[in-house]
Amino acid sequence: MNKSIKLMAIKALMFVIIGYGFSQVLRLAGNLVLTRLLAPELFGLIALAHVFHRGLGLFSDIGIEPGVIRSKRINDPVFLKTAWSIQFIRGIILFALTAIIAYPVSLIYNSPVLLMILPVIGITSIFQGFQSCSLYLLNRDLNQGKLVFIDIAGQIISLITMMIIAYVYKSIWALVIGSLIAPFIKSIWSLYLPANSGTGFKIEKKAAHELISFGKWIFISTAMMFLATQADRILLGKIFPLALFGVYNIAAMFAELPKEVMDSVGNRVLFPLISQFNHLPRNELREKIRSKRKFLLLPLLLLVSVLVCFGDFLILFLYDQRYKEAAWMLPMLAFGIWPFVLHLTINRSLYAIGKPKFLALGDMIKFIYMVISVPLFYYFGGYFGAVLAVVLRELPVYIVVN
């Protein structure tokens, strides 16, 4: 590996890890305050709303960012403007679709408040669609310092907003309005970055074809990923009482910490880095990945082990009695996240070499497993059985990716 690229990668990794750690401290602090101000069922409601909004986003994801990052035309303003135009149009459509599904979702979960909060949450799609492609250029160049700073600033302002509204009104609107702040700040900030050369309407046929051709498997992969990774919340949101579902989401938040660390590193460091070497022979590329992978897995193994062994004590220490059920859920869910971490450390290579279809296949199999196993395990084992089904969900996709 080129020495300068190696130093850039190490620097980027440090920024991502430090930024992620600080972000999680803020998230935990905010969560501890908010759980004392708001009822558990409100966290269940907001989780359901975000599941469906995020689902629409993933079902319409054609991989604009990875398509730009891996393209040879990444510095071409016409190409970037085409990418931005597609992204902006998609954001408007997503907002409209979120508003449209609000009514049927509120009926399915027998919760009229979803009819009001889903369209508001959908506004984030407009903000995200308006973001400049300068963010992609920073990612491609492993310039993570600016990206991390923007994310942290948005998170801090968002949390402060949530806590003020929650303290004054004790309402779910604290969580809803707070969720709009960070994407709004990121969108506006991106327009003032020095690398901003890709904002403005322009559709070049060749550029659009390149992005969409690469993105067709991203579309299928992310759609399957949503169904696979959010099937637990879709199904448990219907099976569990709303308050217990809110408690489940607290446990899942901690259990998914190793996965989120690896996801952040994968998107912000591994994928841009591997994309710079995707021209190498396959055995050479494989060896570059394999030799460095253990340095990621060892600290993640430690984090998973801590959550499995001491997760119950953590919940009982941090939260009041309303959230005690999360104490038995967290160690189980953390144990089940390990296969996910294993394949997250290698699956970005499939994007970089243009073969995301294997991820789509793995997620499709995982989704089928979830649809069958969660109701079945719940029938025989109650709430414990349903959570056990979730614990085992990562094994199918891990096998397929390998």
N, C-alpha and C positions, 0 to 999 in steps of 0.2 A: 504494500500500500504506500502511495506517495506520502512522504513525511508531513508535508503541509496539510494534506487532506486528513491525515491521521490526527494531527493537532486540532484541526477544525472540528473533527468528529468528537474528540475528547472534550473540547470546550463546550460544544453543543450539548453533549451528554450531561455535563456538569450543570449547565443552565436548566436543562429539562428536569433533572432530578431535584435540584434545589428549588426550582419553581414549583414542581409538583408537591414536594414536601411542605412548602409554605402554603400552597393552595389547600392542601388537606388539613393543615392546622387551622386555617381560616374556616374551612368547611365544617370541621368538627366543633370549633368554638361557636360558630353560628347555629349549628344543629342543636347543641346543648342549650343555648339560649332559647331558640325557637320551640323546642320540645317542652320547655317549661311555660311558654306563653300560649301555645296552641294545643288543641286536642289531637290525640293520635289519628282519629279518622280523617283529619284534614290532610295529613301526610299521605294517607291512602288515596284520597281524592286527587291530590296534585300528582301523585305517581301515575295514576290511571290517565290523567290528562296528558302528561308528558309521554307516556307509552304510545298513545295514538298519534300525537303530533310528530314524535320521533319516527314512528312507523311510516307515516306518509313521506317524511324526508328520505328515509332509506329506500322506500319503494320507488322513489323517483330519482335516486342518485345515479348519475351516469359517470361518476368518477372524474369530475372536472379538475379537481386539484391534482390527483395523481397523474391524470392525462397531461396536464400542463408541466408538472415537474419532470416527467420522463421524456417530454418532447424535445426534439432538436431545435424547435422554433420558440423556445421559452423566452427569448429576448426580442422576439418580433412583436411590435405593437399591434399589428393587424391580428395576429393569432391571439394575443392577450385580450384584445377588445371583443373578439368573437367569443372567447371563453367567458368573459364578463357578461356579455349580452345573453348568452344561454343561461348562465347562472341567475341573472336578474329576472328573466322571464319565468324560470323555474320557481323562484321565490314568490312571485305574485300568484302563480298557480297553486302553490302549496298553501298559501294563506287562504285562498278561496276554498280549497278542498277541506281544510281544517274546519272552516265555518260550516261547510255542508254536512260533514259527518257528526257534528256536535249533537244534533237532535237524536239520531239513531243510537249513538253511544250512551246518551243520557237515559234512553229507554232501556237499553240492554242492562245497564248497571243500576237502574232505578234510582238515579241521582240527578234531579233537575238542575243542580248547580253546574254540572258539566256542560249544559247547554250554554251557559254564560261564559265560563272560563276558557273553554277550548278555543273559540274565535280570538280571544285576547292573546292567548299563548301563541296562536298562529301568526301574530304580528312579527314574532322573532324571525320567521322565514323571510319576510320582506327585508329586515335589517341584514340578515346573512346574505341574501341575494345581492345587496347593494355593496358588499365589501369589495375592496379593490384587490386585483390580482397581485398587487405588491406583496401581500402576505404569502403568496405561493413562491414568489422570488426569494423572499427571506428564508423560507423553509428549504428551498432547493439549495441555497448557498450555505445552509447550516447556521444561519444567523439567528440563533434561538434567543439571544438576549433580549432583543426588542419584542419578539413574540411573547415571551414569558412576562415581560413587564406590562404589556398591554392587557394580557389575560388577568394578571394579579390586580391591576388597577380596577378593571371592570368588576372583578369578584368582590373587592373590598367595598366599592360603592353599592353594588347589588345587595350585599349582606347588611350594610347599614340601613339601606332602604327597607329591607324586609323586617328588620328588628324594630325600627321606628313604627311601621304600620302595624306590626303584630302587637306591640306594646299598647298602642292607642286603640286599635279596633278589635284585636283578638280574632281576626278574620282570615279566611283562606286567601283573600286578595293580597295579603302581605307576601305570600309565596308566588302568586301569579304576577303581580306588578314587579316584584324583585327579579323575576326570571327574565324580564325584558331589558333590564338595565345593561348587563354585560354585553350582549350582542349589539345593542345600540352604540355603546361606547367603542367597541371594536370596529364597527362599520365606519363611524365618523373618523376615528383615528387613522384607519387604513388609507383614507383619502389624502392624508397629509404626510404620508411616508415618502421619503426621497425617491424610492423606486416606482412610484405610482405612474405608470405609463399605459395601463391597460383598462382604464375606465372610459366608457363611451360606447354608444351603440354602433356595432359593426358586425355583420355576418358574412364572413368569407366562406364560400362553399367548401374549399379544400380544407380549411382549418376546422370547420364544423364536422366534416366527414372524418377527419383524424380523431377528433375528440369523441365522437359518437361511436366510431368503430372500436376504439379501445374501451369505451365506457359500457358497451352492451353487456359484457360479462361482469363488469363492476355493478351494473344495475341488477343483474340476476343475483350476484353474490351478496350485495347489501340487502336486497329484499329477503333473501333466505336468511341472512344474518339477523335481521330484525325478527323474523318469525321464530328463529331458533333461540336468540338471546332474550327476547321479551315474552316468549310464550309463557314463562312462569308467571309474570305479572298479569298477563291477559287472563290466564286460567285461574290463578289464585285470587285475583281481584273479584272473580265471580264466586269462587268456592268459600273463601274466608270472609268472616265479618269485616266490615270496613276498618274498624279499629285494629284488628289483628293483622290485616293487610298492611296498615301503616307501620305496625311493629316489625313485620317481615321486612319492609323496605329499610328500616334502620339496621337490621342485622345484615341485609344484603349490601348496604353501603360500606360496612366494614369488611365484609368477606371479599368484596370486589376490589379492594385496595391494590393487591398484587397485580390483578388484571389491568387496572387503570394505569399503574406505573408502566407496565410493559406496553400497553396500548399507546401511551404518550411517547415513550421511547421509540416504539416501532414507527409511528407516523412521523415523528419530528427528527429522528436521527437515522434509524435503520433504513427506511424506505428511500429517503434522499441519498443516503450513502451508497446503498446497493445499486440504485439507479445509475450512479456514476461508473459502476463496474459491470453493468449488465451485458456489455459487449464481450466479456471474457468467456473462454471456454467453460462449460458447465462444471467440470471437475475442479477447475481453479476457483471459480466463484463459490462452490460448495465448501472448499477448504478454508477460504477466507471467513465465511460465516461460522463454520464449525469451530475453528480455533478460538474465536472470540465469544462464542455463545455461553461458555461456562462462567464467564465473568458476570453475565447477567443473571444466570440461573441461581448461583450460590446465594447472593443476598435476597433474592425473591423466595428461595426455599426457607431462609431464616424467617422472613416476614410471615409466610404461610404457617410455619411451625408455631410461631408465637400466637397467631390468631386461633389455631386449632387447639392449642394447649391452654390458653388463658383467655380466650374470647368471652367465655361466660362471666369471668370475674370482671372483665372490662365493662360489660354491659351493666352488671349489677352495681358497679362503682360509679358509673357516669350518669345513669338514668334512674328515674323514680320507678315506683312499683307498676305504673301503667305500662311500662315497656319491658317487664321482667321476662316475658315469653321469648324475647330476642336472645336471651342468654343460652337457651338450648339450640336455637337455630344457627347462631353465628359459627360455632366450631364445626358443625356439619357442612355448612355452606362454604366455609374456608377450605375445608378438606377437598371438596369437590372442584374448587377453582384451579387446583394444581395442573391437571391435564390441559386446561385452557392456557395457562401460563407457558407450558411446554410448547404448544404449537404457535402461540403468539410470538415466540422468539425466532421462529423460522418462516412464518407464513408471508411476511412482507416480501420475501424473495420471489414468491409466486407472482405478486403484482409487478415487481421490477422486471421480470423476464416475460411478462405479458401472458401469464397463465392463471388468471384468477378463477377459472372455471372449477378448479379442484376445491377451492374454498366454498364456492356456491354449492357443489355437490355435498360437501361435508355438512354444511349448515342445513341443507334440505333434509338430510338423514336425521340430523339432530331435532329438527322441527317435528318430523314424523314421530320420532321417539317421544317427544314431549306431549304431543296430542294424545298418544296412546297411554303413556305411563302415568301422567299426573292424575287423570280421573281414576285409573285402575288402582294406583297406589293409595289414593285417597279413599277409595271404596273399602280397601282391606285394612288400611292403617291410619285413617283419619288425617288430622293435620300433620302428624309426624310422617306418615307415609307420603303425603304430597311433597313435603320438603325433601324427603329422601329421594324422590324421583328427580327433583331439581339437582341434587348433589351428583347424581350419576350422568347428567346430561352431556358432559364434555367428552366422554369416552368415544362416542361415534365419530365426531368431527376430528378428534386427534388421530384416530386410526386412518381416516381418509386422507388427511393432510400428509401424514407420513408416507 
